[in-house]
Amino acid sequence: MFERNFIDRRTMLHRSGMGMGMLALAGVLRDGGMLGDGIGSSSELLAADAMSPEGNANSLAVRPTHFPGKAKRVIHLFANGGPSQIDTFDPKPMLAKMHGKTLDDKLKNNRRLGGVAHQSKFKFQKHGKSGIEISELFPELSKHADKLCVIRSMVTDVPNHEPGLMMMNCGDIVRPRPSVGAWTLYGMGTENQSLPGYVVMCPSGLPTAATANWRNAFLPGIFQGTHVDTQYTNPEELVANIDNDYLVPSQQKRQMDLIQNLNRMHLADRSDDAQLSGRIESLELAFRMQGEARDAFDISTETKETQQMYGDSLQGRQMLIARRLSERGVRYVQVYHGAGQPWDSHASIERNHPRLARECDGPIAALLQDLDQRGLLDETLVIWGGEMGRTPTVQLPVSANPGRDHHDNGFTVWMAGGGVKAGTTYGTTDEVGLSVAENPVHVHDLHATILHLLGFDHTRLTYRYAGRDFRLTDVHGHVVHDIIG
């Protein structure tokens, strides 16, 4: 039988001269506008062959974890823009005494912290048996205080939106790296082969840094997040082009089999091209989605009581869809508050934060209650927070409607379910919230802890690329065992 022993031009460029030819090709294609927005394009072109734990780089099948995890899935509620910890989950009574005064003369030339102290105008109160202090901005969520694990000592590297988002989502502020959701899907696979294993909801547009927040980078393309624009209420608009009006299912199946046979013949000559493999998997997933995607996004099938609990609002719909996807086996669901950076209150924080909190408070509380009632909360890790926090000082120059600037040293993230220690707070900031005073938790530590809760040793969940084994936490990260129940 005739054997194919030729290689295509891309493979030749990849293998020759340490891949310099492929780098040149990537530059030419980018300059010609043939690589989209350019994010991650060269890394995808140069992706090395690497296998999943089951030996198939592109498989979405369920795979064993390193050890039994407490969580089976993640719902990440992203308050993009950076909510103020001082006005939400980290009370600072000393700021009331310091209000209008300079916190430290040494900070006068600091463009973010150089302003005068600015007290929170929102009252804090202890809630639940745990006595966790939560601001009046979250009256409904406060009823679930005993479910929460509030980390008040988060640290990131750069107090700006794009690097902050990249760090929180991908573990690196500059280099194109796979997102947490992509790593989770790569490590665990997904329980439902008829839905994407990683779904991202963001209404009316994209967050800062756009699709880079859920990219696969050098991981096979099948592990990239699937974006859904949740501004729409009609399931057919949420998941567009799901129906084929021209072929019946049996005809589609025959057509699909033919196309995929041709694709696999094409792949056999191309040294297991990661991009082509990803396209083949994506095509098969799209075919399977016809039977289940519409139902998963159709909240009209929920009882009136459930719909009323979440509320008839954009955030309510997002939270309800997140629960429906999670219970159907979607491994990682990320929910952004809105396009851009809505929580970025440089001004008018006393007007903007209450509005934003009203939009999400009830729906988040409903999500926790619903998951708990259905017996899903223990296996579902829910995370809330932004890419950074906000300063205890007023934004300069001081305006009639003041706000707070960005802050990277001591912001708040809370988690619930999924094996975390409920009804606890961890870490502290100093008395005015300038910096972490006890138990700092870097984003790398948060990532290591998330992977641990899912059943992974973060140092062992790796992918071979460009001659080295990469991981989500790079060479950093420690599991925060004190917050694990």
N, C-alpha and C positions, 0 to 999 in steps of 0.2 A: 504494500500500500504506500502511496506517495506520502512522504513526511514533509511537513512544513518546517524548514529550518532557517527561514529568513527572519529578520527583525525589521520593525518599522523605523521610520526616521526619528521619532520621539525617543524610542528606546535606545537607538544608537547615540543620540545626543546625551541621553541620561548616563550611559555607560562610559562614554569616551571623555578623556581629559578631565576626570574628576567632576563631571557634570557641568563644566563651564559652558558648554554649548547649550545646555538646557537653560541655564541662567540667562544667556544672551537671548534665546528664543522667548523666554518669559518677558524680558524687557521690550523686545520688538512687538510682541502681541499686546502688551499693556499700552505702549505708545500708540498703537493702532486702534485702541479702544475695543479690543477683542476679549478683554478679561474683566468686563463689568466694572465694579468700583475699585478693583485691584486688591481688595482686602483678602489676604491669604492666597492670592492666585499663584505666586511663584512657589509657595510651599506645597500647594496641591499638585502642581506640575512635577515637582521633585519628590513627591511622596514615596518613601521607601516601602518595599513589600514587608508587611508585618501581619501576624496572625492574631486573632482573638484567642481567648482561653480555650475555645473549642477547635481552633485550627482554621476557622473561616473568618477572614478579616471583615467580611460584610454581613455576617449573620446577625439577625435580630432575635434568634432563638434564646430562650431563657438559659442562663449559664450559672453554674455554682459560684458563690462568693468564697472569699478566703476562709471565712468562719460564719456561723449563723448571725445574721444581722437582726437588729431590733426593728428596723424600718424596711419596708418593701418598696416604698415610693416616696416622692418628694413633691410638695407644693410650695413653690417659692413666690411669696407676695412681695414684689419689688416696689418700694416707695421711691421711685426714681426722682432724683433731684437733691436728696439729702434732708430728711426731716430733722427737726431740732429735738435732740434728746432732752434738753433742758425744759422744753415745753410739753413733753410727752411721757417719758418713762424714767427720767433721772432728775428728781427734784433737787434744787439748790437754794435752800432758805437764805444762805449767806449773801446771795446776789441781791436780795431785797435790802440788806443793810449797806451793800456796796453800790446800789443803783445810782448811776450818774457819775461814779468816781472811777478814776484810773486804777485798774487792778494791780499793775506793776509798772513802775517808771521805765523798766527795761523793755517794755513792750511798745513804747511810744512810736518806734519806727517800724513796727511789724504791721504790714498793710492789712492783715486780717484780724489781728488781736489788739491792735493799737487803740481801738475805740474804748469808750467808757463801758462799765458794767451795765448790763441790761437785764433786769429781773423778768421772770416769767409772770405774765398777767393771768395765768391759768392755775386754778387751785388743784393741789394734789391731795389724794386721800388713800388710806390703806384699804385694801380689798381682800375679801376671802379669808379663809383660815390662815393663809400664808402671810397676809398683811403686806402684800406687794403694793408699793405706792405707784399709782397711775394718775395721770392728769385727767381733769374733767372733760378733755377733748374726746375721750373714749369711754363714754358711760356704758355702752353695751359690751364692749370687749372686757371692761373691768369686771363684769359678772363672771368671767372665765379666768380670773387671775390665778386660780389654783391649778390651771392647766399650763400656765406659762413658765418658761425658763428665760429670764431677762438677763441678757449679757450687757452690762453697762460700761465695759472697758475695751470696746473694739478699737483697733488701730489699723490704719491703712497707710500707704506710702506717700501718696500725693493728694492734696485737697483740691482736686479739680475733677470735673464730671467725667470726661472720657477716660483718663487713666484710672479714676475710681471705679467706674463701671467695668473696665477691663480687668482690674484686679479682683473685684467681687465676683465677676462671672467667669473669668478665665485664669486667674492666678498670676497675671503678668500685666504690667501697665503699658508695655510697648509692643513686645514681640507677639506675633500671631500664634496663639495657643488655643487648644480646644476648651470649650466651656465646661462647667461642672456637669450640666445636663448631658453633654456629649460623652464625657468620661463615664458617667453613671450608666448610660445606655450601652456603651462599649463594654463595660464590665459585667452588667447584669442581663443584657438583652431586655426583651419586653414580653409581658404576659399576653398581649393581644396582637396577633400578627395582622389584624385588619385595621389597625389604627397606628398613626405615628407613635413611636415610643417616647418622643420628646416634643411637646407642644408649647408654643410661646404665644400668649395673648397680649396684644397691645392695641388699644383702639385709636382710630383716626390718624395713624401714622406710626412712626418708629421712635424709640428712645434715642438719646445721644449715643453715638457710635453705631447706631443702626444694627444691621444683621451680624456685626462682629460679636455682639453680645451672646449669640447662640450658635456660633460657628463650630464647625468640626475641625478646622485647620488641617493638620496632617493626618488626622484620623479619617477613615473611609467616609465618603459623603453620606452614607445612610444614617450616620449618627448625628447629623446636623439637625438643629431644631426646626420645627415647622411653624411658621408664623401664621396667626389667624387674626384678622382685623375685627375685633369684637364691637366695633361701632354698629355693626349690622345685627338685626334681630332675626332675620329670616335664615334658617339653616342652609338654604340653597345659596345664599350670599356669603355666609360664613365659610362654607367649604364649596367654592365655585367649581363648576364643570365636573360635578360628580356623576352626572348621568350621561349615558350614550343614547341619543335619541334615534340613532340610525341602525344599530345592531342589537339583536336580542342577546342575552347572556351566553348562550351556546356558541353563537357566531363570534362574539368577543373572545371567548376562551380559545377557539381555534386560531383566531387572528393573533392573540397574545402568545400562544405556543409557538407559532411560526416566527414571530418577531424575536422572541427570546432565544429560540434555537439559532437564529442568524446572529443575534448578539453574542451568544456564547461561542460560536465559531469565530467570530471577530475577536473575542477576548482571548481565545486560545493562541492566537498569533501575536499577542501583545503582552506577554509576560505578566499576566494578572494585573493589568492596568487598574489602579485603585479608583480612578475617576469613572472608567467604564463599568467596573463592578458596581459602584455606587448607583450609576444610572439604571443598571439592570434591576437592582434591588428596589429602587424607587419606583420603577415602572410596575413591578409586581405588587408593591404596596398600594399604589394608586388603584390598581385593578381590584384588589381586595377591599379597599375602602368603600367601594360602591355599596357594599352590603351593610355597613355599620356606621359610617361617618355621619350621615344625616341624623340618625337616631341619637348618636352621642351628643350632638350639638343642639338637639331640639328639646328645649326646656319646657315646651308646652305639654309634654307628657307627664310632667311632675304634678303631684297633687296641689290643690289650691293652697293648702296649709304650708307646704314646702315653698311654693312660690312667694307667698306672703311673708314667710320668715326671712327670705333673702331680700325681698323688696323688688319692686319694678323699676330698677335703675341700671345703669351701665355696670357699675361695680357689683350689684347684686347678680346680674346675669353672668359676669365673669366668674364670680365665686361659685355659682351653681354649676356652671360648665366645668370648672376645675374639679369639683367633686364628682361629676358624672364621668369625666375622663379618667380620674384616678380609680374609681370603682370598676371601670372597664379594663383596667390593666395598663394604662399609660404610665410609664415609669417616672417621668419628670415633667411637671407642669409649672410653667413660670407665668405669673400674672403681673403685668406692669400697670401702674395706676393710670397712665395715659401717655400720649406721645410727648417727646422731648423730656423735660425735667420739671414736672408740675410742683414738686415739693421744694423747689429752689427759691425760698423766700428771702431774697436779699432786701426786700422792702415789704411793708404791710404784712408782717408775719402775724399780727394779731387779728387780721382779717382773713388771710389766706390759709393758715393752718387750721382754723376751725372749719372752714369750708371743705378742705380736703379730708379732714377727719370725719366730718358728717357723711361724706360720700362713701367712705369705706368702713366705718366703725360697725354699723349694723350688719353688713354683708360678711365681714370677717368673723364677727361673733356667730353669725348663722352657720358659717362654714365649720367652725370648731364644734358647735353644738350638733350639727348634722352628721359630721364624721364620727363624733362620739356616740350618738344614738344608733348609728349603723354598725358600730363595732369596728370602724376603720381607723380611728385616731391612733390607736396603739401601734399600727403598722404604717402610718402616714406621718412623715416629718414635715411639719408646717413651719416655714421661716418667714419672718417679716423684718424689713429694714431697707435702708438705702445704701448708696455707695460710700457715704460719709455722713458726718453730722454737721452741727452748726455751732458757731462761737458763742461764748457767754457774754460777749461784748456786742455793742450795736454796730451795724454796718456803717462805715464811713463813706462819704460825709453824712452826718446825722440829718435825717429828713423828718418831716412832720409825721410820716408813717414809717417808723424804723423797722429794719429787719436784721437778720444775722448773716454773717459771711460763712464760708466753708470751714469745716474743722475736721481734722483727720486723727486727732489724738484723744480718744475717749468718747465714742459715739455708741449708740445702742442698737442691738439686734435682739429680737426675741424668737424663741422656738417653742413649739408645742408638739406633743405626740411623739411617735417614732423612737421612743426609748430615752428621751431626755428627762431630766429630773424635774418633775412638775412642781409648781408653786415655789420657785426659788429665784434668787437673783445671784449673779456672779460678777465679780469685779467691781471696783469702785473708781470714781474720779475724785479729784481733790474738791475742796469745799466750794469752789466757785466754777468747777468744770473746765479748768484750763488744760488738764492733762490727767492721764491715768495714774491713780495712786496705788492700786493693788490689782494684781492678776491681769495684766494686759493680755488681750486675745487678738493676735494679728489675723488678718483674713486667711493667711495660710493655715493657721491653727483651726479656724472655723471650717475650712475645707477638709482638713485632716479628720476633724470630728464628724463631719457629715458623712464622709466615706466610711469611717469606723461604724457609725450607726447603720449604714447599709450593708456592713459585713466585709469591708475591705481594709487591709493594711495599706495606707496611702503610699508607702515606700515600695510596695510590690505591684500596684496597679500601674503598669507601664506600657509604653508603646515604642517600638524601635523605629527611629527616624533619624536620618542624616548621621548615622554612625553611633548614636547613643540612645539610651533608654530614657524617654521623657515620662514625666508624671505630672499630675495636676499641681502638686505642691513644690515642684522643682527640687531644690535641695533643702527646703525649709519645712516647717510645720510640725506641730505636736498636738496629739489628741488631748482635748480638755476633759479628762476623765471625771472631774468633779461635777460636771453637768449631765453626766450619763446616769440614768436611773437604774 
